[in-house]
Amino acid sequence: MDVQFECAECGQRMEAASEGSGFTTACPGCGKPVTVPRVAQRPALPTPWKVALLCIGSLVSVPLIITPALAEDFKTLNGKEYKDATIARVEPDGVVLKYKSGISKVYFTELSKEVQQRFHYDAAKAANLVTAEHTKTEEDYAPEAREKLKPWVDDNAVTPPQLRGAEFSPSYAETLEFINHKLQLGRRMWFGERSQKMILVLPRMNEAVIFDPAACDPRVKYVTRSGQYPDSYIEIESSNGKDEIQFINAWGDPKKSDKFLLHFGPDMDSLDLEKVAKAFRHLIEMFGGTPGNF
């Protein structure tokens, strides 16, 4: 008889021969130590073709098999399905799935609450992981950009003081994680501890955009253009028409404007573009105290 159980760290479902009950080995999903639950009965030893693993901690080779559970189906909130997928790896912000067509990472923000709970998803931890990536190595920036962008790149990411303890759905952490997931091309956004504003860094353009969501218009526009020069972008404006959005660029002096455009190129799906616009609207409304959802 085999014992079925889950890894407490990543939620990977496994099974092991019952004679391995009580022994510890490595989870095939996250590599963390996992102990096979004890069972009352002790049936015969597994057949010889089952591979013996070296148990962590006991340092004793035992006839113990730890195998991932059978393939299963995953379906995102947008309806995309991954049939007969197995879990290759679990990360703080998503799961890496292997399936017939290849391998893909699916973010927890794209999956149901039930799946999030199964894998112990923590939105704050995932957001901290994403925002920690905003500090780029020197080769990510042109030499001329390093000094100009450094004060902003070095501004630590924190939860906005005005949003601490507030309950929103989706939360600030979930909203920021979703936006950063969709930004692509190494772009990252976070709330700066020193500046007390949102900082959006675009390394490949050697530019940073600094803005206060509380001073922005929640009516975020999104545009898809076809034709000779296809493009897709969202447009964010200041709420009072004043030049309150700041641009720091490697090739010129700092400047301010009443709006900025965030381009995604022709490959962004129109439904995704709309959802990014709604996420920015939700972020702006959180700072204004009247959030909706997206």
PEWOFEN-V481799 format. One record per backbone hydrogen bond with DSSP energy under -0.5 kcal/mol. CO is the residue of the C=O (numbers start at 1). NH is the residue of the N-H. If there is no record, write none. Layout:
# PEWOFEN-V481799
CO|NH ; CO|NH
This chain:
# PEWOFEN-V481799
1|18 ; 3|16 ; 5|14 ; 7|11 ; 12|7 ; 13|69 ; 14|5 ; 15|67 ; 16|3 ; 17|20 ; 18|21 ; 20|23 ; 23|36 ; 24|56 ; 25|34 ; 27|31 ; 29|90 ; 32|27 ; 34|25 ; 36|22 ; 47|50 ; 53|55 ; 53|62 ; 55|59 ; 56|58 ; 60|55 ; 60|62 ; 62|53 ; 62|64 ; 64|53 ; 65|17 ; 65|67 ; 67|15 ; 72|85 ; 74|82 ; 76|79 ; 80|76 ; 81|83 ; 82|74 ; 82|85 ; 83|100 ; 85|72 ; 86|88 ; 86|98 ; 89|96 ; 91|94 ; 93|108 ; 94|91 ; 95|97 ; 95|106 ; 96|88 ; 96|89 ; 97|104 ; 98|86 ; 99|102 ; 102|99 ; 104|97 ; 104|106 ; 105|107 ; 106|95 ; 107|110 ; 108|111 ; 110|77 ; 112|116 ; 113|117 ; 114|118 ; 115|119 ; 116|121 ; 117|120 ; 121|123 ; 122|126 ; 123|127 ; 124|128 ; 125|129 ; 126|130 ; 127|131 ; 128|132 ; 129|133 ; 130|133 ; 131|134 ; 132|135 ; 134|136 ; 137|140 ; 138|141 ; 142|145 ; 142|146 ; 143|146 ; 143|147 ; 144|148 ; 145|149 ; 146|150 ; 147|151 ; 149|152 ; 149|153 ; 150|154 ; 152|155 ; 154|156 ; 156|193 ; 160|163 ; 160|164 ; 161|164 ; 163|166 ; 166|168 ; 171|175 ; 172|176 ; 173|177 ; 174|178 ; 175|179 ; 176|180 ; 177|181 ; 178|182 ; 179|183 ; 180|184 ; 184|187 ; 188|201 ; 190|192 ; 190|199 ; 191|158 ; 192|196 ; 197|192 ; 198|211 ; 199|190 ; 199|201 ; 200|209 ; 201|188 ; 201|203 ; 202|205 ; 202|206 ; 202|207 ; 203|206 ; 206|250 ; 207|202 ; 208|248 ; 209|200 ; 210|246 ; 211|198 ; 211|213 ; 212|215 ; 213|216 ; 215|239 ; 218|220 ; 221|235 ; 223|233 ; 225|231 ; 227|230 ; 231|225 ; 232|264 ; 232|265 ; 233|223 ; 234|262 ; 235|221 ; 236|260 ; 237|217 ; 238|241 ; 242|244 ; 244|246 ; 245|257 ; 246|210 ; 247|249 ; 247|255 ; 248|208 ; 249|252 ; 255|247 ; 257|245 ; 258|238 ; 260|236 ; 261|263 ; 262|234 ; 265|268 ; 269|273 ; 270|274 ; 271|275 ; 272|276 ; 273|277 ; 274|278 ; 275|279 ; 276|280 ; 277|281 ; 278|282 ; 279|283 ; 280|284 ; 281|285 ; 282|286 ; 283|287 ; 284|288 ; 285|289 ; 285|290 ; 286|289
